[in-house]
Amino acid sequence: MSSALLLPLTRIVPWSQSLLAEVLATGDLAVDLTAGAGRDTLFLWQQVAPSGSVVAFDVQEAALERTRLLLQAEGVPVFLHSYEDPGSFAKPGVHLIHDSHAQWLQYDFDSPRVVIANLGYLPDGDRSLVTQKDSTLRALTVALRHLRDQGRLAVVGYPGHEGGQEEVEAVGFLLSGLDPERWQVLHLRAANCPQAPLLWVAEKKAA
């Protein structure tokens, strides 16, 4: 039996990673809208290395530092960017941006194959600092527009914290309203636990 099958059925993040891995290949570009502790960022790099790139946003310096340390411990090339110093995204590796994901359009990088947004707060961090509905919707709207054909957007939402239910409802409204002629949208959640994390994956069909 595969060890992956031994994971609890409702662990949403492994589902999101598995569904993104299906469409990622060496040399692709991936975007992590919420670097957090860096685990999604590292996962994305492992799929696109050694010639691909990952762009990861976070507004918290603590999150970017945790991500940087994790990546460098794994030997990943890391480049730092900010609004004051946007820099170049030409080199393969992971590009960490100290800025809101809602500011995506301020930075000059190509259309990604996949985008992930793991919402909520930084694990083991300040739980008062959480993703916000309005900036999340702005970032996801840009992601949907710029995603490559046959690429996927994964969003993990957390209704259990303050403001979380409002955020996931807004995300659900956005993604469920996508044109079915252009998009396929999958929604996974624990049917008997309304406060458990939930997942959407949207795939852009070939034009």
Rosetta blueprint (number, residue, H / E / L):
1 M L
2 S L
3 S H
4 A H
5 L H
6 L H
7 L L
8 P L
9 L L
10 T L
11 R L
12 I H
13 V H
14 P H
15 W H
16 S H
17 Q H
18 S H
19 L H
20 L H
21 A H
22 E L
23 V L
24 L L
25 A L
26 T L
27 G L
28 D L
29 L E
30 A E
31 V E
32 D E
33 L L
34 T L
35 A L
36 G L
37 A L
38 G L
39 R H
40 D H
41 T H
42 L H
43 F H
44 L H
45 W H
46 Q H
47 Q H
48 V H
49 A L
50 P L
51 S L
52 G L
53 S E
54 V E
55 V E
56 A E
57 F E
58 D E
59 V L
60 Q L
61 E H
62 A H
63 A H
64 L H
65 E H
66 R H
67 T H
68 R H
69 L H
70 L H
71 L H
72 Q H
73 A H
74 E L
75 G L
76 V L
77 P L
78 V E
79 F E
80 L E
81 H E
82 S E
83 Y L
84 E L
85 D L
86 P L
87 G L
88 S L
89 F L
90 A L
91 K L
92 P L
93 G E
94 V E
95 H E
96 L E
97 I E
98 H E
99 D E
100 S L
101 H H
102 A H
103 Q H
104 W H
105 L H
106 Q H
107 Y L
108 D L
109 F L
110 D L
111 S L
112 P L
113 R L
114 V E
115 V E
116 I E
117 A E
118 N E
119 L L
120 G L
121 Y E
122 L L
123 P L
124 D L
125 G L
126 D L
127 R L
128 S L
129 L L
130 V E
131 T L
132 Q L
133 K H
134 D H
135 S H
136 T H
137 L H
138 R H
139 A H
140 L H
141 T H
142 V H
143 A H
144 L H
145 R H
146 H H
147 L L
148 R L
149 D L
150 Q L
151 G L
152 R E
153 L E
154 A E
155 V E
156 V E
157 G E
158 Y L
159 P L
160 G L
161 H L
162 E L
163 G L
164 G H
165 Q H
166 E H
167 E H
168 V H
169 E H
170 A H
171 V H
172 G H
173 F H
174 L H
175 L H
176 S H
177 G L
178 L L
179 D L
180 P L
181 E L
182 R L
183 W E
184 Q E
185 V E
186 L E
187 H E
188 L E
189 R E
190 A L
191 A L
192 N L
193 C L
194 P L
195 Q L
196 A L
197 P L
198 L E
199 L E
200 W E
201 V E
202 A E
203 E E
204 K E
205 K L
206 A L
207 A L
